[in-house]
Amino acid sequence: MTESIISIKNLKKSFGDHAVLKGVDLEIKKGEVVSVIGASGSGKSTMLRCINLLETPSDGEILYNGQNIQSADFNIAEYRAKVGMVFQHFNLFNNMNVMKNCVIGQMKVLKRSREEAEKIVGMSAFIKARPAQLSGGQKQRVAIARALAMNPDVLLFDEPTSALDPEMVGEVLSVMKSLAETGLTMIVVTHEMQFAKDVSSRVVFMDGGYIAEDDTPEVIF
């Protein structure tokens, strides 16, 4: 049995009186690509944001390699480098060019030299461009490159294609597909059913704050 890299136990999250997650249990093993699907408001993105501690769980626990991510001695900055996040709206620094967007985290968190960090990013056609000069698809590819530069163990994707024009969606999905083929552990909240079907090792279907189904794509679809 492979050890779980992320283990979620009875996770609950409420905003005021509104319970969004009502007791979620999920195990993610190394090398798995898990697509999380379900209607808007079913708790998919909230679960992802709890995994990255962008939201504080109301109850339950999340373990990373067996360690509780909310324990007092847990290093959150290091953890966020290891469990990277790619957002729906890219979240790039608009005042920095592409290269700087991709090296700043490496230099601050991983203490790499600028030269070393730039080498890891490599060169692309739009390395000196600012985010405002890029298309949505290019911005999302930069956001993915920035997350990858941190050598993550796990990448979380929060509806990475939902803010893109239809013709851009394919290029971002193909980048994600090739990442999946490298064996990177990925948790992908998505509305792209074809991607979920073709690329995932497992599909999790959320409904009303619970996981209603968790199985192989063949069974779910």
N, C-alpha and C positions, 0 to 999 in steps of 0.2 A: 504493500500500500504506500503510495506517495503521500508524504506529509502535506497537509494543507498549508499554503503560503498565507492565505487570508481565511480566517474563520469568523463567521458572524453568528452570534448566539442571542436569540430572543431580542433582537434590536427593535427599539421603539423610539419614535420621534414625534413630538407634538409641538405645534406652534400655537401657544395659548390653549384654547379649548379644542383646537382642531388636531385630531390624531392622524398623522400622515402614514407612519409606519406602526403596525400594531403587533409586531412580534415576528421578525424575519430571521430565519436560520439559513445560512448559506456557507458552503465550503468551496474554496477555490484552490485547486491544486496547481503546482508549477507546470507551465507550458499549456495550460488550458486557455481556450478563447471562449468566453462566456458572453453570449448576447442576452441583454435584458430587454424584454419587450412588454407591451401593455399599454392601456389607454393613458391619455394625459391625466395626471392627478393620481395615478396608481402608486406613486412613491418611488419610481425608478431613480430619478435624479437625486432625490433626498437621500436614498440609500447610498448612492455613489459619493455624495458630498459628506456623508457621515464617515465613510471609509477613509476619506482624506482629511477628516476633522475640520472641514469647512463649515460643517454643522456639528454641534455637540449632541450626541445621542441623549435622549431622555432616560433611557433604560437599556439594559442588555450590555453585551460587550463585543468588541472587535479585537481579534488577535492577529498579529503579524508575526509569522514564524514562531507562534506559541506565546508571544509577549503581548500583554494587554496594552493597546495604544493609548489608553487613558491613565495608565499608572504614572505616578508622580515623577519617576526617574526616566521616563521614556523620552527619547530625543526626537521631537516632532520635525525639526528642520531636516534632520538626516532621513527620517522616515518619508517625508514628502519628496526627497530626492529619489528615494528607492521606489516610491509608489507615485509615479507621475500622473498628471491629469491634463487632458486635452479638452478644452471647453467648446461649447456651442458657438460662442462669439469670439473665439480665438484668444482673447485676453493678452494680446501683445502690447509691449510698451510703445506707444505711438511716437514718443520723442526720441526713439533709438532706431538705428537701422537694423537690418535683419541679423547681421553678424553680432552686433552688440546684444540684441535680444537673446541670441543663442549662447553667448559666452558668460553673461552676467551671473547666472545661477551657478555655473560651473566654478567661477572664480570665488563667489561668495560662500557657497555651501561646501563645494568639494576642494576648495583652496588650490585650484589649478592655476598655473601661470596663464597669462593672456595668450602667449604663443601656443601653449599646450591645448588650451580651450579652443583656439581658432583652428588648430590642426584637426581636432575631433569633428568640428562642424564641417570642415572641408569647404570647397568653393561651389557656389551655384550662380546661375545667371543673375539672380537678384540680391546678392549678398549685401550690396551697399544701399539698396533701396529702403525707404521707410515704409511702414505698413500702409500708409495712405496711398502709396503708389502701386499697391498690389491688388490683384483680384482676390475674391473670397477664397477660391481654391488654393491660390498661392499662400495666402495668410494661414490657412489651416495646415498646409504642408510645412510652413515655417514653425507653427506651434507644435507640430508633431516632432520636427527636427530638434526643437528646443528641449522637449521632454526627453527625447532619446539621448541627447548629449549628456544627460545626467547618469547614463548607464542604469536605467531603472530595472527593478525585478518585475514590476507590474506596471502596466499603463491602463489608466481609467479614461474612457472616452464618454463624454456626456453629449449625446446627440450631435456628433461631430459634423454631420452633413446637413442639419436642418436649417442652417442659416445660408446655405449655398444655393446659387442658381442651379437648375437641373443639369446643365452641361458640365458644371464643376464637380458634381457629386461623384461621378465615375472616377475622376483622377484621384480624389481623396480616398475613395474605397479601395482603389487598386494599391495605393501606398499601404493602407491598413492590411490588405490581404497579403502583401509581401512580408509585412512585419509578422503576421501570424505564422507564415511559413518558416520564419527563423526560430520559432519556438518561444517567442516572447509571451508571457502571461498577460492576457488582455481581458478587461471587463468593459463591454461596450453597450451603453444604453442607446438603442437605435430604433428608428421606424423603418429601416431598410430591410424588408423581409428577405429579399434575395441574398443579401450579405449574411444575414443571420442563418439562413438555410445552407449556404455554400461554405462558409468559413468557420462557423462555430463548432467547437467540440460539444458544447451544451447550450441549450436555450432555456432561459428562466422567464416565465410568464408571470407578471405581477398584476394583482387585481385588488383594489381597495385596501392597500397597505399590507397585504400578505403576498407570499409566493404561492401562486395557485398551481403552477406546474414547473417541474425542473427535470428536463430529460434531453435526450439527443434530438438534433434537428429532425431526424427521420420520424420520431415518435410525435414530436410537437406539431410538425406540419402535415 
